[in-house]
Amino acid sequence: MSILRPGDEKFHYSDGSHRWIPPDPDYDQEVWDEQVRQHKQAHLRNERPKVRFHRLV
């Protein structure tokens, strides 16, 4: 399971799947593809999120 970090929303649909089409139709598809590729690599590296979540007991 991957961790969604702040700012990851633009790379995911509401169901958590990756967005392969840029949200803005005028955005360069090749640039978007590279950004999504790097984003997915971050998931695979298990980078820690920038924000910690605390569970209330």
C-alpha distance matrix in Angstrom:
0.0 3.8 6.8 9.7 12.8 16.4 17.7 14.6 15.9 18.3 15.8 14.1 15.8 15.7 13.5 10.7 11.9 13.5 17.1 19.3 22.5 23.4 24.0 27.6 29.6 31.7 28.8 29.1 26.7 26.8 25.9 23.0 21.7 21.8 20.0 17.1 17.1 17.1 14.3 12.1 13.4 12.4 8.7 9.6 11.7 9.3 12.1 12.7 13.3 17.0 17.2 16.7 16.0 18.3 18.2 21.7 23.1
3.8 0.0 3.8 6.5 9.4 13.0 14.2 11.1 13.0 15.3 12.9 11.8 14.2 14.6 13.1 9.7 11.0 11.7 15.1 17.3 20.4 20.9 21.5 24.9 27.1 28.9 25.9 26.3 24.2 24.2 22.9 20.1 19.2 19.0 16.9 14.3 14.5 14.0 11.0 9.4 10.8 9.2 5.7 7.8 9.7 7.2 9.2 10.0 10.2 13.9 14.5 14.7 14.6 17.5 18.1 21.7 23.6
6.8 3.8 0.0 3.8 6.2 9.8 11.7 9.3 11.3 14.1 12.5 11.7 14.3 14.2 13.7 10.3 12.5 12.9 15.8 18.5 21.1 20.9 21.0 24.3 27.0 28.6 25.6 26.4 24.8 24.9 23.1 20.4 20.1 19.7 17.0 15.0 15.9 14.7 11.3 11.0 12.3 9.7 7.1 10.1 10.8 7.8 8.4 8.0 7.1 10.6 10.9 11.2 11.3 14.5 15.5 19.1 21.4
9.7 6.5 3.8 0.0 3.8 6.8 8.3 5.9 7.7 10.7 9.8 9.1 11.8 11.7 12.1 8.9 11.3 11.4 13.6 16.6 18.7 18.2 17.9 21.1 24.0 25.6 22.8 23.9 22.6 23.1 21.1 18.2 18.6 18.4 15.3 13.5 15.2 14.1 10.4 11.0 13.0 10.4 8.6 12.2 13.0 10.5 10.1 9.7 7.5 10.1 10.2 11.6 11.6 15.2 16.4 19.8 22.5
12.8 9.4 6.2 3.8 0.0 3.8 6.1 5.5 8.0 10.8 10.7 11.1 14.0 14.2 15.3 12.2 14.3 13.7 15.4 18.2 19.9 18.7 18.3 21.0 24.2 25.4 22.4 23.7 22.9 23.2 20.7 18.2 19.1 18.4 15.0 14.1 15.9 14.0 10.6 12.2 13.6 10.4 9.9 13.5 13.4 11.1 9.4 8.4 5.3 6.8 7.5 9.8 10.8 14.6 16.7 19.9 22.9
16.4 13.0 9.8 6.8 3.8 0.0 3.8 5.6 7.2 9.8 11.0 11.7 14.4 14.4 16.4 13.8 16.0 15.2 16.0 18.9 20.0 18.1 17.1 19.5 23.0 23.9 21.3 23.0 22.8 23.4 20.6 18.2 19.8 19.2 15.5 15.2 17.6 15.6 12.4 14.8 16.3 13.2 13.3 17.0 16.8 14.7 12.6 11.4 7.9 7.5 7.7 10.8 11.8 15.5 17.7 20.5 23.9
17.7 14.2 11.7 8.3 6.1 3.8 0.0 3.8 5.5 6.7 8.4 10.1 12.9 13.8 16.0 13.5 15.0 13.5 13.6 16.2 16.9 14.6 13.8 16.0 19.5 20.2 17.5 19.3 19.2 20.1 17.2 14.8 16.7 16.3 12.6 12.6 15.4 13.7 10.7 13.5 15.4 12.8 13.4 17.1 17.2 15.9 13.8 13.6 10.5 10.2 11.2 14.5 15.6 19.2 21.4 24.2 27.5
14.6 11.1 9.3 5.9 5.5 5.6 3.8 0.0 3.8 5.5 5.5 6.9 10.1 11.4 13.1 10.1 11.4 9.9 10.6 13.4 14.7 13.2 12.9 15.7 18.8 20.0 17.2 18.6 17.8 18.6 16.2 13.4 14.6 14.6 11.1 10.0 12.8 11.7 8.2 10.4 12.8 10.6 10.5 14.2 15.0 13.8 12.5 12.9 10.4 11.4 12.5 15.2 15.9 19.6 21.3 24.3 27.4
15.9 13.0 11.3 7.7 8.0 7.2 5.5 3.8 0.0 3.8 5.4 5.3 7.5 8.4 10.9 8.9 10.5 9.6 9.5 12.9 13.6 12.2 10.9 14.0 17.2 18.9 16.6 18.6 17.8 19.4 17.3 14.0 15.6 16.4 13.0 11.7 14.9 14.5 11.1 12.9 15.8 14.1 13.4 17.1 18.4 16.9 16.0 16.1 13.3 14.3 14.5 17.0 17.0 20.5 21.8 24.5 27.7
18.3 15.3 14.1 10.7 10.8 9.8 6.7 5.5 3.8 0.0 3.8 5.7 7.8 10.0 12.5 10.7 11.0 9.1 7.7 10.5 10.5 8.6 7.5 10.4 13.6 15.2 12.8 14.9 14.3 16.0 14.0 10.7 12.8 13.9 10.6 9.7 13.4 13.4 10.5 12.7 15.7 14.6 14.6 18.0 19.4 18.6 17.6 18.4 15.9 16.5 17.4 20.2 20.5 24.1 25.5 28.3 31.5
15.8 12.9 12.5 9.8 10.7 11.0 8.4 5.5 5.4 3.8 0.0 3.8 7.1 10.0 11.4 8.9 8.4 5.7 5.2 7.9 9.2 8.4 8.8 12.0 14.5 16.2 13.5 14.7 13.2 14.5 12.9 9.4 10.4 11.6 8.7 6.6 10.1 10.7 7.7 9.2 12.6 12.0 11.7 14.8 16.6 16.3 15.8 17.2 15.3 16.7 18.0 20.5 20.9 24.5 25.8 28.8 31.7
14.1 11.8 11.7 9.1 11.1 11.7 10.1 6.9 5.3 5.7 3.8 0.0 3.8 6.5 7.6 5.4 5.5 4.5 5.2 8.8 10.3 10.4 10.1 13.8 16.1 18.5 16.2 17.6 15.8 17.4 16.3 12.6 13.1 14.8 12.2 9.5 12.6 13.5 10.3 10.7 14.3 13.7 12.3 15.4 17.7 16.7 16.9 17.8 15.9 17.8 18.3 20.3 20.0 23.4 24.1 27.1 29.8
15.8 14.2 14.3 11.8 14.0 14.4 12.9 10.1 7.5 7.8 7.1 3.8 0.0 3.8 5.4 5.4 5.5 6.3 6.1 9.8 10.5 11.2 10.1 14.0 15.9 18.8 17.3 19.0 17.1 19.3 18.6 14.8 15.4 17.6 15.4 12.6 15.7 17.0 13.9 14.0 17.7 17.4 15.6 18.5 21.1 19.9 20.3 21.1 19.0 20.8 20.9 22.6 21.8 24.9 25.2 27.8 30.5
15.7 14.6 14.2 11.7 14.2 14.4 13.8 11.4 8.4 10.0 10.0 6.5 3.8 0.0 3.8 5.4 7.5 9.5 9.8 13.5 14.2 14.7 13.0 16.7 18.8 21.8 20.5 22.5 20.8 23.0 22.2 18.4 19.1 21.1 18.7 16.0 18.9 19.9 16.5 16.5 20.1 19.3 17.1 20.2 22.6 20.9 21.3 21.4 19.1 20.9 20.3 21.6 20.2 23.0 22.9 25.2 27.8
13.5 13.1 13.7 12.1 15.3 16.4 16.0 13.1 10.9 12.5 11.4 7.6 5.4 3.8 0.0 3.8 5.7 8.9 10.4 13.7 15.2 16.4 15.5 19.3 21.0 24.1 22.6 24.1 21.9 23.8 23.4 19.6 19.5 21.6 19.5 16.4 18.7 20.1 16.8 15.9 19.4 19.0 16.3 18.9 21.6 19.9 21.1 21.4 19.6 22.0 21.5 22.3 20.8 23.4 22.9 25.4 27.6
10.7 9.7 10.3 8.9 12.2 13.8 13.5 10.1 8.9 10.7 8.9 5.4 5.4 5.4 3.8 0.0 3.8 6.5 9.0 12.3 14.4 15.4 15.0 18.8 20.8 23.5 21.4 22.6 20.4 21.9 21.1 17.5 17.2 18.9 16.6 13.4 15.6 16.6 13.2 12.3 15.8 15.2 12.5 15.2 17.9 16.3 17.3 17.9 16.3 18.9 18.8 19.8 18.7 21.6 21.6 24.5 26.8
11.9 11.0 12.5 11.3 14.3 16.0 15.0 11.4 10.5 11.0 8.4 5.5 5.5 7.5 5.7 3.8 0.0 3.8 6.6 9.3 11.8 13.5 13.9 17.6 19.0 21.8 19.7 20.5 17.8 19.2 19.0 15.4 14.6 16.6 15.1 11.5 13.4 15.2 12.3 10.9 14.6 14.9 12.4 14.6 17.8 16.9 18.2 19.5 18.3 21.0 21.4 22.7 22.0 25.0 25.1 28.1 30.3
13.5 11.7 12.9 11.4 13.7 15.2 13.5 9.9 9.6 9.1 5.7 4.5 6.3 9.5 8.9 6.5 3.8 0.0 3.8 6.2 9.1 10.5 11.6 15.2 16.5 18.9 16.5 17.0 14.4 15.5 15.3 11.7 10.9 12.9 11.4 7.8 10.0 12.0 9.5 8.5 12.3 13.0 11.3 13.6 16.5 16.3 17.2 18.9 17.8 20.1 21.2 22.9 22.8 26.2 26.8 29.9 32.4
17.1 15.1 15.8 13.6 15.4 16.0 13.6 10.6 9.5 7.7 5.2 5.2 6.1 9.8 10.4 9.0 6.6 3.8 0.0 3.8 5.6 7.0 8.1 11.6 12.8 15.3 13.2 14.0 11.6 13.5 13.3 9.5 9.5 12.2 10.7 7.8 10.8 13.0 10.8 10.9 14.5 15.2 14.3 16.7 19.3 19.3 19.7 21.4 19.9 21.7 22.8 25.0 25.0 28.4 29.2 32.2 34.8
19.3 17.3 18.5 16.6 18.2 18.9 16.2 13.4 12.9 10.5 7.9 8.8 9.8 13.5 13.7 12.3 9.3 6.2 3.8 0.0 3.8 6.4 9.1 11.7 11.9 14.2 12.0 11.9 8.7 10.4 11.1 7.7 6.8 10.2 9.9 7.2 9.6 12.5 11.4 11.3 14.5 16.0 15.6 17.3 20.0 20.7 21.2 23.4 22.3 24.1 25.6 27.9 28.2 31.7 32.6 35.7 38.3
22.5 20.4 21.1 18.7 19.9 20.0 16.9 14.7 13.6 10.5 9.2 10.3 10.5 14.2 15.2 14.4 11.8 9.1 5.6 3.8 0.0 3.8 6.4 8.5 8.2 10.8 9.3 9.9 7.2 10.2 10.9 7.6 8.2 11.7 11.3 9.6 12.4 15.0 14.0 14.5 17.7 18.9 18.8 20.8 23.2 23.8 23.9 25.9 24.4 25.8 27.2 29.7 29.9 33.5 34.4 37.3 40.1
23.4 20.9 20.9 18.2 18.7 18.1 14.6 13.2 12.2 8.6 8.4 10.4 11.2 14.7 16.4 15.4 13.5 10.5 7.0 6.4 3.8 0.0 3.8 5.4 6.5 8.4 6.3 7.9 6.7 9.8 9.3 6.1 8.4 11.2 10.0 9.5 12.8 14.5 13.5 15.0 17.9 18.6 18.9 21.4 23.3 23.8 23.3 25.0 23.2 24.1 25.5 28.4 28.9 32.5 33.8 36.6 39.6
24.0 21.5 21.0 17.9 18.3 17.1 13.8 12.9 10.9 7.5 8.8 10.1 10.1 13.0 15.5 15.0 13.9 11.6 8.1 9.1 6.4 3.8 0.0 3.8 6.4 8.8 7.8 10.7 10.3 13.5 12.5 9.5 12.1 14.5 12.7 12.1 15.7 17.0 15.3 17.0 20.2 20.2 20.3 23.2 25.0 25.0 24.3 25.5 23.2 23.8 24.8 27.6 27.8 31.3 32.5 35.1 38.2
27.6 24.9 24.3 21.1 21.0 19.5 16.0 15.7 14.0 10.4 12.0 13.8 14.0 16.7 19.3 18.8 17.6 15.2 11.6 11.7 8.5 5.4 3.8 0.0 3.8 5.4 5.4 9.0 9.8 13.1 12.2 10.1 13.2 15.5 13.9 14.2 17.7 18.8 17.7 19.7 22.5 22.7 23.3 26.0 27.6 27.8 26.8 28.1 25.8 26.0 27.2 30.3 30.7 34.2 35.6 38.1 41.4
29.6 27.1 27.0 24.0 24.2 23.0 19.5 18.8 17.2 13.6 14.5 16.1 15.9 18.8 21.0 20.8 19.0 16.5 12.8 11.9 8.2 6.5 6.4 3.8 0.0 3.8 5.5 8.2 8.7 12.4 12.5 10.9 13.4 16.2 15.5 15.7 18.7 20.4 19.7 21.4 24.2 24.8 25.4 27.8 29.7 30.2 29.4 31.0 29.0 29.4 30.7 33.7 34.1 37.6 38.9 41.4 44.6
31.7 28.9 28.6 25.6 25.4 23.9 20.2 20.0 18.9 15.2 16.2 18.5 18.8 21.8 24.1 23.5 21.8 18.9 15.3 14.2 10.8 8.4 8.8 5.4 3.8 0.0 3.8 6.5 8.6 11.8 11.4 10.9 13.8 15.9 15.5 16.5 19.3 20.6 20.4 22.5 24.9 25.5 26.6 28.9 30.4 31.2 30.1 31.7 29.8 29.8 31.4 34.7 35.4 39.1 40.6 43.2 46.5
28.8 25.9 25.6 22.8 22.4 21.3 17.5 17.2 16.6 12.8 13.5 16.2 17.3 20.5 22.6 21.4 19.7 16.5 13.2 12.0 9.3 6.3 7.8 5.4 5.5 3.8 0.0 3.8 6.2 8.9 7.9 7.3 10.6 12.3 11.7 13.1 15.8 16.9 16.9 19.1 21.3 21.9 23.2 25.4 26.8 27.7 26.6 28.4 26.6 26.7 28.5 31.8 32.8 36.5 38.2 41.0 44.2
29.1 26.3 26.4 23.9 23.7 23.0 19.3 18.6 18.6 14.9 14.7 17.6 19.0 22.5 24.1 22.6 20.5 17.0 14.0 11.9 9.9 7.9 10.7 9.0 8.2 6.5 3.8 0.0 3.8 5.6 5.4 6.3 8.7 10.3 10.8 12.4 14.4 15.7 16.5 18.5 20.2 21.4 22.9 24.7 26.0 27.4 26.5 28.7 27.4 27.7 30.0 33.2 34.4 38.1 39.9 42.8 46.0
26.7 24.2 24.8 22.6 22.9 22.8 19.2 17.8 17.8 14.3 13.2 15.8 17.1 20.8 21.9 20.4 17.8 14.4 11.6 8.7 7.2 6.7 10.3 9.8 8.7 8.6 6.2 3.8 0.0 3.8 5.5 5.0 6.0 8.7 9.8 10.4 12.1 14.2 15.0 16.2 18.2 19.9 21.0 22.5 24.3 25.7 25.3 27.7 26.7 27.5 29.7 32.6 33.6 37.3 38.8 41.9 44.9
26.8 24.2 24.9 23.1 23.2 23.4 20.1 18.6 19.4 16.0 14.5 17.4 19.3 23.0 23.8 21.9 19.2 15.5 13.5 10.4 10.2 9.8 13.5 13.1 12.4 11.8 8.9 5.6 3.8 0.0 3.8 5.4 5.1 6.4 8.7 10.0 10.6 12.5 14.2 15.4 16.7 18.6 20.2 21.2 22.7 24.7 24.2 27.0 26.4 27.3 29.8 32.7 34.1 37.8 39.5 42.7 45.6
25.9 22.9 23.1 21.1 20.7 20.6 17.2 16.2 17.3 14.0 12.9 16.3 18.6 22.2 23.4 21.1 19.0 15.3 13.3 11.1 10.9 9.3 12.5 12.2 12.5 11.4 7.9 5.4 5.5 3.8 0.0 3.8 5.5 5.3 6.3 8.8 9.9 10.8 12.3 14.4 15.5 16.8 18.8 20.2 21.2 23.0 22.0 24.6 23.8 24.3 26.9 30.0 31.6 35.3 37.3 40.5 43.5
23.0 20.1 20.4 18.2 18.2 18.2 14.8 13.4 14.0 10.7 9.4 12.6 14.8 18.4 19.6 17.5 15.4 11.7 9.5 7.7 7.6 6.1 9.5 10.1 10.9 10.9 7.3 6.3 5.0 5.4 3.8 0.0 3.8 5.4 5.0 6.1 8.5 9.9 10.3 12.2 14.1 15.3 16.6 18.5 19.9 21.2 20.5 22.9 21.8 22.6 24.9 27.8 29.0 32.8 34.5 37.6 40.6
21.7 19.2 20.1 18.6 19.1 19.8 16.7 14.6 15.6 12.8 10.4 13.1 15.4 19.1 19.5 17.2 14.6 10.9 9.5 6.8 8.2 8.4 12.1 13.2 13.4 13.8 10.6 8.7 6.0 5.1 5.5 3.8 0.0 3.8 5.5 5.2 6.1 8.7 9.8 10.5 12.3 14.3 15.4 16.6 18.4 20.2 20.0 22.8 22.3 23.6 26.0 28.6 29.8 33.5 35.0 38.3 41.0
21.8 19.0 19.7 18.4 18.4 19.2 16.3 14.6 16.4 13.9 11.6 14.8 17.6 21.1 21.6 18.9 16.6 12.9 12.2 10.2 11.7 11.2 14.5 15.5 16.2 15.9 12.3 10.3 8.7 6.4 5.3 5.4 3.8 0.0 3.8 5.5 5.0 6.2 8.5 9.8 10.5 12.4 14.4 15.3 16.5 18.6 18.1 21.0 20.9 21.9 24.8 27.5 29.1 32.8 34.6 38.0 40.8
20.0 16.9 17.0 15.3 15.0 15.5 12.6 11.1 13.0 10.6 8.7 12.2 15.4 18.7 19.5 16.6 15.1 11.4 10.7 9.9 11.3 10.0 12.7 13.9 15.5 15.5 11.7 10.8 9.8 8.7 6.3 5.0 5.5 3.8 0.0 3.8 5.4 5.2 6.1 8.6 9.8 10.6 12.6 14.4 15.3 16.8 15.8 18.4 17.7 18.6 21.3 24.2 25.7 29.5 31.4 34.7 37.6
17.1 14.3 15.0 13.5 14.1 15.2 12.6 10.0 11.7 9.7 6.6 9.5 12.6 16.0 16.4 13.4 11.5 7.8 7.8 7.2 9.6 9.5 12.1 14.2 15.7 16.5 13.1 12.4 10.4 10.0 8.8 6.1 5.2 5.5 3.8 0.0 3.8 5.4 4.8 6.1 8.5 9.7 10.6 12.4 14.2 15.4 15.2 17.8 17.2 18.8 21.1 23.5 24.7 28.3 29.9 33.2 36.0
17.1 14.5 15.9 15.2 15.9 17.6 15.4 12.8 14.9 13.4 10.1 12.6 15.7 18.9 18.7 15.6 13.4 10.0 10.8 9.6 12.4 12.8 15.7 17.7 18.7 19.3 15.8 14.4 12.1 10.6 9.9 8.5 6.1 5.0 5.4 3.8 0.0 3.8 5.4 5.2 6.3 8.8 10.0 10.7 12.4 14.4 14.6 17.8 18.0 19.8 22.5 24.7 26.0 29.6 31.2 34.7 37.2
17.1 14.0 14.7 14.1 14.0 15.6 13.7 11.7 14.5 13.4 10.7 13.5 17.0 19.9 20.1 16.6 15.2 12.0 13.0 12.5 15.0 14.5 17.0 18.8 20.4 20.6 16.9 15.7 14.2 12.5 10.8 9.9 8.7 6.2 5.2 5.4 3.8 0.0 3.8 5.4 5.0 6.3 8.9 9.8 10.5 12.5 12.0 15.1 15.4 16.9 19.9 22.3 24.0 27.7 29.6 33.1 35.7
14.3 11.0 11.3 10.4 10.6 12.4 10.7 8.2 11.1 10.5 7.7 10.3 13.9 16.5 16.8 13.2 12.3 9.5 10.8 11.4 14.0 13.5 15.3 17.7 19.7 20.4 16.9 16.5 15.0 14.2 12.3 10.3 9.8 8.5 6.1 4.8 5.4 3.8 0.0 3.8 5.4 5.1 6.6 9.0 10.0 10.9 10.4 13.0 12.8 14.5 17.1 19.4 20.8 24.5 26.3 29.8 32.4
12.1 9.4 11.0 11.0 12.2 14.8 13.5 10.4 12.9 12.7 9.2 10.7 14.0 16.5 15.9 12.3 10.9 8.5 10.9 11.3 14.5 15.0 17.0 19.7 21.4 22.5 19.1 18.5 16.2 15.4 14.4 12.2 10.5 9.8 8.6 6.1 5.2 5.4 3.8 0.0 3.8 5.3 5.0 6.4 8.8 9.9 10.7 13.7 14.0 16.5 18.8 20.5 21.6 25.1 26.4 30.0 32.4
13.4 10.8 12.3 13.0 13.6 16.3 15.4 12.8 15.8 15.7 12.6 14.3 17.7 20.1 19.4 15.8 14.6 12.3 14.5 14.5 17.7 17.9 20.2 22.5 24.2 24.9 21.3 20.2 18.2 16.7 15.5 14.1 12.3 10.5 9.8 8.5 6.3 5.0 5.4 3.8 0.0 3.8 5.3 5.0 6.2 8.6 9.3 12.8 14.1 16.4 19.2 20.8 22.4 25.8 27.4 31.1 33.3
12.4 9.2 9.7 10.4 10.4 13.2 12.8 10.6 14.1 14.6 12.0 13.7 17.4 19.3 19.0 15.2 14.9 13.0 15.2 16.0 18.9 18.6 20.2 22.7 24.8 25.5 21.9 21.4 19.9 18.6 16.8 15.3 14.3 12.4 10.6 9.7 8.8 6.3 5.1 5.3 3.8 0.0 3.8 5.4 5.1 6.3 5.9 9.2 10.3 12.7 15.5 17.1 18.9 22.4 24.2 27.9 30.2
8.7 5.7 7.1 8.6 9.9 13.3 13.4 10.5 13.4 14.6 11.7 12.3 15.6 17.1 16.3 12.5 12.4 11.3 14.3 15.6 18.8 18.9 20.3 23.3 25.4 26.6 23.2 22.9 21.0 20.2 18.8 16.6 15.4 14.4 12.6 10.6 10.0 8.9 6.6 5.0 5.3 3.8 0.0 3.8 5.5 5.1 6.6 9.3 10.3 13.4 15.5 16.5 17.7 20.9 22.3 26.0 28.1
9.6 7.8 10.1 12.2 13.5 17.0 17.1 14.2 17.1 18.0 14.8 15.4 18.5 20.2 18.9 15.2 14.6 13.6 16.7 17.3 20.8 21.4 23.2 26.0 27.8 28.9 25.4 24.7 22.5 21.2 20.2 18.5 16.6 15.3 14.4 12.4 10.7 9.8 9.0 6.4 5.0 5.4 3.8 0.0 3.8 5.3 7.9 11.1 13.0 16.2 18.4 19.1 20.3 23.3 24.5 28.3 30.1
11.7 9.7 10.8 13.0 13.4 16.8 17.2 15.0 18.4 19.4 16.6 17.7 21.1 22.6 21.6 17.9 17.8 16.5 19.3 20.0 23.2 23.3 25.0 27.6 29.7 30.4 26.8 26.0 24.3 22.7 21.2 19.9 18.4 16.5 15.3 14.2 12.4 10.5 10.0 8.8 6.2 5.1 5.5 3.8 0.0 3.8 5.4 9.0 11.6 14.4 17.0 17.7 19.5 22.4 24.1 27.9 29.7
9.3 7.2 7.8 10.5 11.1 14.7 15.9 13.8 16.9 18.6 16.3 16.7 19.9 20.9 19.9 16.3 16.9 16.3 19.3 20.7 23.8 23.8 25.0 27.8 30.2 31.2 27.7 27.4 25.7 24.7 23.0 21.2 20.2 18.6 16.8 15.4 14.4 12.5 10.9 9.9 8.6 6.3 5.1 5.3 3.8 0.0 3.8 6.2 8.9 12.2 14.2 14.4 16.0 18.8 20.3 24.1 25.9
12.1 9.2 8.4 10.1 9.4 12.6 13.8 12.5 16.0 17.6 15.8 16.9 20.3 21.3 21.1 17.3 18.2 17.2 19.7 21.2 23.9 23.3 24.3 26.8 29.4 30.1 26.6 26.5 25.3 24.2 22.0 20.5 20.0 18.1 15.8 15.2 14.6 12.0 10.4 10.7 9.3 5.9 6.6 7.9 5.4 3.8 0.0 3.8 6.4 9.1 11.7 12.6 14.9 17.9 20.1 23.8 26.0
12.7 10.0 8.0 9.7 8.4 11.4 13.6 12.9 16.1 18.4 17.2 17.8 21.1 21.4 21.4 17.9 19.5 18.9 21.4 23.4 25.9 25.0 25.5 28.1 31.0 31.7 28.4 28.7 27.7 27.0 24.6 22.9 22.8 21.0 18.4 17.8 17.8 15.1 13.0 13.7 12.8 9.2 9.3 11.1 9.0 6.2 3.8 0.0 3.8 6.5 8.6 9.0 11.5 14.4 16.8 20.4 22.7
13.3 10.2 7.1 7.5 5.3 7.9 10.5 10.4 13.3 15.9 15.3 15.9 19.0 19.1 19.6 16.3 18.3 17.8 19.9 22.3 24.4 23.2 23.2 25.8 29.0 29.8 26.6 27.4 26.7 26.4 23.8 21.8 22.3 20.9 17.7 17.2 18.0 15.4 12.8 14.0 14.1 10.3 10.3 13.0 11.6 8.9 6.4 3.8 0.0 3.8 5.4 6.9 9.3 12.7 15.3 18.8 21.5
17.0 13.9 10.6 10.1 6.8 7.5 10.2 11.4 14.3 16.5 16.7 17.8 20.8 20.9 22.0 18.9 21.0 20.1 21.7 24.1 25.8 24.1 23.8 26.0 29.4 29.8 26.7 27.7 27.5 27.3 24.3 22.6 23.6 21.9 18.6 18.8 19.8 16.9 14.5 16.5 16.4 12.7 13.4 16.2 14.4 12.2 9.1 6.5 3.8 0.0 3.8 6.7 9.9 13.2 16.3 19.4 22.4
17.2 14.5 10.9 10.2 7.5 7.7 11.2 12.5 14.5 17.4 18.0 18.3 20.9 20.3 21.5 18.8 21.4 21.2 22.8 25.6 27.2 25.5 24.8 27.2 30.7 31.4 28.5 30.0 29.7 29.8 26.9 24.9 26.0 24.8 21.3 21.1 22.5 19.9 17.1 18.8 19.2 15.5 15.5 18.4 17.0 14.2 11.7 8.6 5.4 3.8 0.0 3.8 6.5 9.8 13.0 15.8 19.1
16.7 14.7 11.2 11.6 9.8 10.8 14.5 15.2 17.0 20.2 20.5 20.3 22.6 21.6 22.3 19.8 22.7 22.9 25.0 27.9 29.7 28.4 27.6 30.3 33.7 34.7 31.8 33.2 32.6 32.7 30.0 27.8 28.6 27.5 24.2 23.5 24.7 22.3 19.4 20.5 20.8 17.1 16.5 19.1 17.7 14.4 12.6 9.0 6.9 6.7 3.8 0.0 3.8 6.5 9.9 12.8 15.8
16.0 14.6 11.3 11.6 10.8 11.8 15.6 15.9 17.0 20.5 20.9 20.0 21.8 20.2 20.8 18.7 22.0 22.8 25.0 28.2 29.9 28.9 27.8 30.7 34.1 35.4 32.8 34.4 33.6 34.1 31.6 29.0 29.8 29.1 25.7 24.7 26.0 24.0 20.8 21.6 22.4 18.9 17.7 20.3 19.5 16.0 14.9 11.5 9.3 9.9 6.5 3.8 0.0 3.8 6.5 9.6 12.7
18.3 17.5 14.5 15.2 14.6 15.5 19.2 19.6 20.5 24.1 24.5 23.4 24.9 23.0 23.4 21.6 25.0 26.2 28.4 31.7 33.5 32.5 31.3 34.2 37.6 39.1 36.5 38.1 37.3 37.8 35.3 32.8 33.5 32.8 29.5 28.3 29.6 27.7 24.5 25.1 25.8 22.4 20.9 23.3 22.4 18.8 17.9 14.4 12.7 13.2 9.8 6.5 3.8 0.0 3.8 6.4 9.3
18.2 18.1 15.5 16.4 16.7 17.7 21.4 21.3 21.8 25.5 25.8 24.1 25.2 22.9 22.9 21.6 25.1 26.8 29.2 32.6 34.4 33.8 32.5 35.6 38.9 40.6 38.2 39.9 38.8 39.5 37.3 34.5 35.0 34.6 31.4 29.9 31.2 29.6 26.3 26.4 27.4 24.2 22.3 24.5 24.1 20.3 20.1 16.8 15.3 16.3 13.0 9.9 6.5 3.8 0.0 3.8 6.3
21.7 21.7 19.1 19.8 19.9 20.5 24.2 24.3 24.5 28.3 28.8 27.1 27.8 25.2 25.4 24.5 28.1 29.9 32.2 35.7 37.3 36.6 35.1 38.1 41.4 43.2 41.0 42.8 41.9 42.7 40.5 37.6 38.3 38.0 34.7 33.2 34.7 33.1 29.8 30.0 31.1 27.9 26.0 28.3 27.9 24.1 23.8 20.4 18.8 19.4 15.8 12.8 9.6 6.4 3.8 0.0 3.8
23.1 23.6 21.4 22.5 22.9 23.9 27.5 27.4 27.7 31.5 31.7 29.8 30.5 27.8 27.6 26.8 30.3 32.4 34.8 38.3 40.1 39.6 38.2 41.4 44.6 46.5 44.2 46.0 44.9 45.6 43.5 40.6 41.0 40.8 37.6 36.0 37.2 35.7 32.4 32.4 33.3 30.2 28.1 30.1 29.7 25.9 26.0 22.7 21.5 22.4 19.1 15.8 12.7 9.3 6.3 3.8 0.0
